Amino acid sequence: MAGTRRQERAVLTANQYAQGDIEGLSDYGTRRLVASTVLTESNGGDLAITNGAGYIGRYQAGATWLADAGYVDTTKLRTAMSGYRREWTWAESGGMTRFLEDPANWKDGLSLEKYKASAELQDQAFKRNSDSAYRTALKQGVLREGDSEEHIAGFLKARHIAGYGGAVNVVRGLAAAKDDYGTSSYDYYNDIAANRDQLNQLLVVEERFKGIPYRLPTEKELKPGDANLSVKALQENLQLVGATDARGRALQPDGDYESNTREAVIRFQRQTSLPETGTADVATLTALRTRAAAIAATPDFEKVAQTFQPPGHRNDWLQTNEQGLPTYLQSKNPATTPAVRDAMADGVLKLGERGPEVAKLQESLIQLGINDRVKNPVKADGIFGPDTQRAVQAFQLWHGTDHVNGVADRHTIAAINTQAGLAIVQRASDQATGQATRDFAANATLGTGIDPASAAEPRKTNPTQTAAPGTNTANTATTPPTVSETSKIASPTSVSQLPPDDQAMFAKIRQSASPQITDEKVAEAMLLAKRNGIEDASRIGPVGVVDGKLWVGGSVPGYHVGVCVTEPSPPLSDTLRETQSFNAQREQQLAQNSAQQQSEGMNRGTPRQ
């Protein structure tokens, strides 16, 4: 149900309230009281509003109310009000305005200007006075422990606007006079107790998301005229990504979807090739949240990255040359590198060659972190020596190329450069977000590292695979293939090459994920789900993006996984290869379990000697 603009502002004010629960009320009851009070008093929560008699702020505070909260000097107030029986009469004479404008009448360095500018001061005063009124009502038996929250909140609103005596009359069923605006204490009480202000339908205190819910929240479109916390979050994200209004001014998050917010939304939609409607629909909100989360994860990206570079790194990797290529792929000192000829003239880089192309290759190997895994570190000196050859051999072996010869052909160079660029970005992102750093040099998730010095040696036959002459193998149990053996199977490069069960699992997650989620991210979520007990499509429950994560829930409660949509995913081929490896490991484990169960069954059937 949509409310009036004033009602929406009142709900926004209540949801921003941060002073804690008012005594006798829960969090919801406190916000219900705040929303109803500011709806009546200040057009929904205007901090600086002042009425004709001089009452100020979102709670229309008078001098006596401010003294009760401890903000103004009580003694000075009594002196200023001498000769007046009612504060209202004194206020209408202009006396209260003059009193509050004098900073000498305020305590602890406060002033009228500071009070009118601070939501914290105003909300704190409301809580203090409401707490005091509740304790007094309990002490006098007007309220009792166990009274409903609607009753307590209605009493406190009536007390705030019509005075303590008027609120007591309502509780005791006595006649209540109307105030100067023609409204009685019963009206104020029933605003909450009987939902006369119709805020029950609008005020929903959202709980923070924890884990994956069984019912995923749905996005709500935001449009001009809305005023709520969702609009404020929208404005904060627009501010973070640098989207401005038509005059180039940054947004001030205030929760109001006005023309400046609409202009900023249009500018963001134009930048991201979305329909320029000015309305924050689901596609716009998802794209904006993803972009903002990525920026927030690494606010000073270059500074973070520089603190986590491997030995031999360069400090110009964020720069590009005139062709737009990363500077980190250029030789550090190309002018001083002796060049006999164009090293890439024959299309490969190999032992004995020199030149800037060799230096680029060495720089990429260093960025990969290769020096952490080889005996003799590589130097970006432009000379293709034995150390560089062994490093290239190691990369070829670890990444399953057809030829492990230490010769860098165009495919090997492209793979090394691609991995180096990804490593630079991912290493900085991992450090900024506290994630475990990945091993891009060896892709160590596929197995332990291998000594590069022996990378090019001929592969030896496993002696266990060859039966000795005369050996009886008839009763020998078949040993399940090891993971290293299964890894020799051709690695899949597309989802269509996976087993049918995995294809169905991928398709189910893909269907439920938003179009902005890449296939790489879907594959990453699928693999993580398989590793966490969600083994096939039939076991997938709810799927959705919540708080910047793609969540995959299981059909069995308690099984769920989430992957961050703003972090780069591994290449699809890498994830598919890991999925293949995981499947092989699982099959091997199942075979071993089956063999063990058969062995145990045979032992149980053997009579004891």
KAJO-V547819 format. One record per pair of residues at least 6 apart in sequence whose C-alpha atoms are under 8 Angstrom apart, sorted by sequence separation. I is the first residue (numbers start at 1). J is the second residue. D is the distance in whole Angstrom. If there is no record, write none. Layout:
I|J|D, I|J|D
This chain:
21|27|5, 38|44|5, 39|45|7, 50|56|4, 55|61|5, 56|62|7, 66|72|6, 67|73|6, 81|87|8, 84|90|6, 90|96|6, 91|97|7, 99|105|7, 100|106|8, 103|109|8, 115|121|6, 116|122|8, 137|143|5, 138|144|6, 158|164|8, 159|165|7, 169|175|6, 170|176|7, 178|184|4, 190|196|6, 191|197|5, 238|244|8, 244|250|5, 245|251|7, 269|275|6, 270|276|6, 298|304|7, 320|326|4, 321|327|6, 343|349|6, 365|371|8, 371|377|5, 430|436|6, 431|437|7, 439|445|8, 467|473|8, 492|498|7, 529|535|7, 530|536|7, 534|540|7, 544|550|6, 545|551|6, 553|559|6, 554|560|6, 20|27|7, 38|45|5, 42|49|7, 49|56|6, 50|57|6, 55|62|5, 67|74|6, 103|110|7, 115|122|7, 138|145|8, 159|166|7, 169|176|6, 177|184|6, 178|185|7, 191|198|8, 243|250|7, 244|251|6, 269|276|6, 319|326|6, 320|327|5, 370|377|8, 371|378|6, 396|403|7, 397|404|6, 430|437|6, 442|449|7, 496|503|7, 543|550|7, 544|551|5, 553|560|4, 22|30|6, 48|56|7, 49|57|5, 54|62|8, 103|111|5, 158|166|7, 159|167|5, 176|184|6, 177|185|7, 222|230|8, 242|250|7, 318|326|7, 319|327|5, 370|378|8, 396|404|5, 495|503|6, 543|551|6, 544|552|7, 552|560|6, 553|561|7, 21|30|6, 35|44|7, 47|56|8, 48|57|5, 49|58|7, 51|60|8, 63|72|7, 81|90|7, 102|111|8, 103|112|7, 134|143|8, 143|152|7, 158|167|5, 159|168|8, 176|185|6, 222|231|7, 251|260|7, 267|276|8, 269|278|8, 306|315|7, 317|326|6, 318|327|7, 319|328|8, 349|358|7, 378|387|6, 396|405|8, 510|519|7, 513|522|8, 542|551|8, 543|552|5, 551|560|7, 552|561|5, 47|57|5, 48|58|7, 50|60|7, 64|74|8, 67|77|8, 101|111|7, 102|112|8, 166|176|6, 176|186|7, 251|261|7, 266|276|5, 274|284|7, 317|327|6, 318|328|8, 343|353|6, 377|387|7, 378|388|6, 394|404|8, 396|406|8, 427|437|6, 542|552|6, 543|553|6, 551|561|6, 552|562|6, 46|57|6, 47|58|5, 49|60|8, 100|111|8, 101|112|6, 156|167|8, 166|177|8, 239|250|6, 266|277|6, 316|327|6, 317|328|4, 343|354|6, 376|387|6, 393|404|6, 426|437|8, 427|438|7, 495|506|8, 541|552|7, 542|553|5, 551|562|4, 45|57|8, 46|58|5, 100|112|6, 155|167|6, 239|251|6, 266|278|5, 316|328|6, 343|355|6, 366|378|7, 393|405|6, 394|406|8, 510|522|6, 540|552|7, 541|553|5, 542|554|7, 550|562|5, 551|563|7, 45|58|5, 64|77|8, 155|168|8, 238|251|7, 239|252|8, 251|264|8, 265|278|5, 266|279|8, 341|354|8, 342|355|7, 344|357|7, 365|378|8, 366|379|8, 378|391|8, 393|406|4, 509|522|7, 540|553|6, 541|554|4, 542|555|8, 549|562|6, 550|563|5, 17|31|7, 44|58|8, 45|59|8, 63|77|7, 81|95|8, 246|260|7, 264|278|8, 265|279|7, 314|328|7, 340|354|7, 341|355|8, 343|357|7, 392|406|5, 393|407|8, 540|554|5, 541|555|4, 549|563|5, 550|564|6, 42|57|7, 80|95|8, 155|170|8, 170|185|7, 236|251|8, 245|260|5, 263|278|7, 265|280|7, 269|284|7, 272|287|8, 339|354|6, 340|355|7, 343|358|7, 391|406|8, 392|407|7, 539|554|6, 540|555|5, 541|556|8, 549|564|4, 550|565|6, 15|31|7, 42|58|5, 155|171|7, 170|186|6, 235|251|6, 236|252|8, 244|260|8, 245|261|7, 262|278|5, 302|318|7, 338|354|7, 339|355|5, 362|378|7, 363|379|8, 390|406|6, 392|408|7, 396|412|7, 506|522|7, 539|555|5, 548|564|6, 549|565|5, 14|31|5, 17|34|8, 41|58|6, 42|59|7, 162|179|7, 235|252|7, 236|253|6, 245|262|8, 246|263|6, 262|279|7, 337|354|8, 338|355|6, 339|356|8, 362|379|7, 363|380|6, 374|391|7, 389|406|5, 423|440|6, 506|523|7, 509|526|7, 538|555|8, 539|556|7, 548|565|6, 14|32|7, 41|59|6, 42|60|7, 167|185|6, 235|253|5, 245|263|5, 246|264|7, 314|332|8, 337|355|6, 362|380|5, 389|407|7, 548|566|7, 41|60|6, 80|99|7, 166|185|6, 167|186|8, 170|189|8, 235|254|8, 244|263|7, 245|264|5, 337|356|7, 362|381|8, 14|34|5, 38|58|6, 233|253|8, 235|255|8, 244|264|5, 268|288|8, 360|380|8, 362|382|7, 420|440|8, 506|526|6, 534|554|6, 13|34|8, 14|35|5, 38|59|6, 232|253|5, 243|264|5, 334|355|8, 359|380|5, 370|391|7, 395|416|8, 419|440|7, 505|526|7, 13|35|7, 37|59|7, 77|99|8, 134|156|7, 162|184|8, 167|189|8, 232|254|6, 233|255|8, 243|265|7, 245|267|8, 334|356|6, 358|380|8, 359|381|6, 360|382|8, 64|87|8, 133|156|7, 162|185|6, 232|255|4, 244|267|7, 359|382|4, 529|552|7, 10|34|8, 11|35|5, 161|185|8, 231|255|5, 232|256|7, 243|267|6, 358|382|5, 359|383|7, 10|35|5, 13|38|8, 230|255|7, 231|256|6, 243|268|6, 331|356|5, 357|382|7, 358|383|6, 525|550|7, 534|559|7, 10|36|7, 130|156|6, 133|159|8, 142|168|7, 159|185|8, 229|255|6, 231|257|6, 235|261|7, 238|264|7, 330|356|7, 331|357|8, 356|382|6, 358|384|6, 362|388|7, 365|391|8, 525|551|8, 533|559|7, 534|560|8, 158|185|5, 161|188|8, 228|255|5, 238|265|7, 332|359|8, 355|382|5, 525|552|7, 532|559|7, 10|38|6, 77|105|8, 158|186|7, 227|255|5, 228|256|7, 331|359|5, 354|382|5, 355|383|7, 532|560|8, 10|39|5, 76|105|7, 142|171|7, 227|256|4, 330|359|7, 331|360|5, 354|383|5, 508|537|7, 532|561|7, 130|160|8, 142|172|8, 158|188|5, 226|256|6, 227|257|6, 238|268|8, 330|360|5, 353|383|6, 354|384|6, 513|543|7, 514|544|8, 13|44|7, 133|164|8, 157|188|6, 158|189|5, 225|256|7, 226|257|5, 329|360|5, 352|383|7, 353|384|5, 505|536|6, 506|537|8, 512|543|6, 513|544|6, 514|545|8, 529|560|7, 7|39|6, 13|45|6, 73|105|6, 157|189|6, 225|257|5, 328|360|8, 329|361|8, 331|363|8, 352|384|5, 353|385|8, 504|536|8, 505|537|4, 512|544|7, 513|545|7, 529|561|6, 6|39|7, 10|43|8, 11|44|8, 63|96|7, 72|105|6, 73|106|6, 156|189|8, 224|257|5, 225|258|6, 351|384|5, 352|385|6, 504|537|6, 528|561|7, 9|43|8, 10|44|4, 62|96|8, 72|106|4, 73|107|6, 154|188|7, 155|189|6, 223|257|7, 224|258|6, 329|363|7, 350|384|6, 351|385|6, 502|536|7, 509|543|7, 9|44|5, 10|45|6, 53|88|8, 71|106|6, 72|107|5, 154|189|4, 224|259|7, 328|363|7, 329|364|7, 349|384|8, 351|386|7, 501|536|6, 502|537|8, 505|540|8, 8|44|8, 9|45|7, 55|91|8, 71|107|5, 153|189|8, 154|190|6, 328|364|8, 501|537|7, 525|561|7, 6|43|6, 7|44|6, 54|91|6, 63|100|7, 70|107|8, 71|108|8, 154|191|7, 224|261|8, 513|550|8, 525|562|7, 6|44|5, 53|91|5, 54|92|8, 151|189|8, 154|192|5, 224|262|7, 351|389|6, 525|563|6, 53|92|5, 71|110|7, 153|192|7, 154|193|5, 223|262|8, 350|389|7, 524|563|8, 52|92|8, 53|93|8, 54|94|7, 153|193|7, 53|94|7, 151|192|8, 54|96|7, 150|192|6, 151|193|6, 521|563|8, 54|97|5, 150|193|5, 399|442|7, 509|552|8, 53|97|8, 337|381|7, 338|382|8, 398|442|5, 399|443|7, 521|565|7, 337|382|6, 398|443|7, 524|569|7, 395|441|7, 524|570|8, 241|288|8, 395|442|7, 332|380|8, 368|416|8, 394|442|8, 517|565|7, 521|569|6, 527|575|7, 331|380|7, 520|569|6, 523|572|7, 238|288|7, 241|291|7, 313|363|8, 406|456|8, 520|570|7, 234|285|8, 237|288|7, 241|292|6, 331|382|8, 365|416|7, 368|419|7, 404|455|7, 405|456|6, 520|571|6, 524|575|6, 527|578|8, 531|582|8, 237|289|7, 240|292|6, 361|413|7, 364|416|7, 368|420|5, 398|450|8, 404|456|6, 520|572|5, 523|575|7, 527|579|6, 313|366|7, 364|417|6, 367|420|6, 519|572|7, 523|576|7, 224|278|8, 238|292|8, 241|295|7, 312|366|7, 313|367|7, 223|278|8, 224|279|7, 237|292|6, 240|295|7, 311|366|8, 361|416|8, 365|420|7, 368|423|6, 520|575|8, 69|125|5, 223|279|5, 240|296|8, 310|366|7, 350|406|7, 351|407|7, 361|417|7, 364|420|5, 367|423|7, 368|424|8, 394|450|8, 69|126|8, 222|279|6, 223|280|6, 310|367|7, 350|407|5, 364|421|8, 367|424|7, 394|451|8, 221|279|8, 222|280|5, 309|367|8, 349|407|6, 350|408|6, 394|452|5, 397|455|7, 57|116|6, 66|125|7, 69|128|6, 221|280|6, 222|281|6, 310|369|6, 348|407|7, 349|408|5, 393|452|7, 56|116|7, 69|129|6, 221|281|5, 311|371|8, 348|408|5, 349|409|6, 68|129|7, 220|281|8, 221|282|6, 348|409|4, 391|452|7, 394|455|6, 220|282|7, 347|409|6, 348|410|6, 390|452|6, 393|455|6, 59|122|7, 219|282|6, 347|410|6, 390|453|6, 393|456|7, 58|122|7, 65|129|8, 57|122|7, 390|455|7, 49|116|8, 59|126|7, 312|379|8, 48|116|5, 312|380|8, 47|116|6, 48|117|7, 47|117|6, 369|439|8, 47|118|7, 369|440|7, 370|441|5, 47|119|7, 368|440|6, 369|441|6, 368|441|5, 365|441|8, 373|449|8, 374|451|7, 375|452|8, 374|452|6, 375|453|8, 494|572|8, 498|576|8, 493|572|7, 494|573|7, 493|573|5, 492|573|7, 495|576|7, 491|573|8, 494|576|8, 498|580|8, 493|576|7, 492|576|6, 491|576|8, 492|577|6, 491|577|6, 329|417|8, 492|580|8, 491|580|8, 487|581|7, 486|581|7, 483|581|7, 486|584|7, 19|120|8, 483|584|7, 18|120|8, 483|585|6, 482|585|8, 19|123|7, 18|123|8, 19|124|6, 22|127|6, 17|123|7, 482|588|7, 23|130|8, 481|588|7, 19|127|7, 22|130|7, 23|131|5, 480|588|6, 22|131|6, 24|134|7, 23|134|7, 480|591|7, 480|592|7, 305|424|8, 308|427|7, 29|149|6, 33|153|6, 37|157|6, 305|425|8, 308|428|7, 29|150|7, 32|153|8, 33|154|8, 36|157|8, 305|427|7, 26|149|8, 30|153|8, 33|156|8, 305|428|4, 308|431|7, 25|149|6, 29|153|7, 33|157|7, 304|428|6, 305|429|8, 24|149|7, 305|431|8, 25|152|8, 301|428|7, 304|431|7, 24|152|7, 25|153|7, 301|429|8, 304|432|7, 298|429|7, 297|429|7, 446|578|7, 445|578|8, 298|432|6, 297|432|7, 298|433|8, 446|581|8, 297|433|6, 429|567|7, 426|568|7, 36|191|7, 36|192|7, 33|192|7, 32|192|8, 36|197|7, 36|199|7, 35|199|8, 32|199|8, 32|200|8, 32|203|7, 28|205|7, 11|199|8, 15|205|7, 11|202|7, 7|199|7, 11|203|6, 8|202|8, 3|202|7, 1|201|7, 2|202|7, 1|202|7, 16|229|8, 15|229|7, 12|227|7, 12|228|5, 11|228|7, 12|229|6, 8|226|7, 9|227|6, 8|227|6, 9|228|7, 5|225|7, 8|228|6, 5|226|7, 5|227|7, 287|516|7, 286|516|8, 12|255|7, 293|548|7, 290|548|7, 289|548|7, 294|566|5, 293|566|7, 294|567|7, 290|565|7, 291|566|7, 290|566|6, 216|542|7, 215|542|7, 216|543|8, 214|542|7, 216|544|7, 217|546|8, 216|546|8, 209|547|8, 212|551|7, 214|553|8, 212|552|8, 212|553|7, 212|560|7, 212|561|8
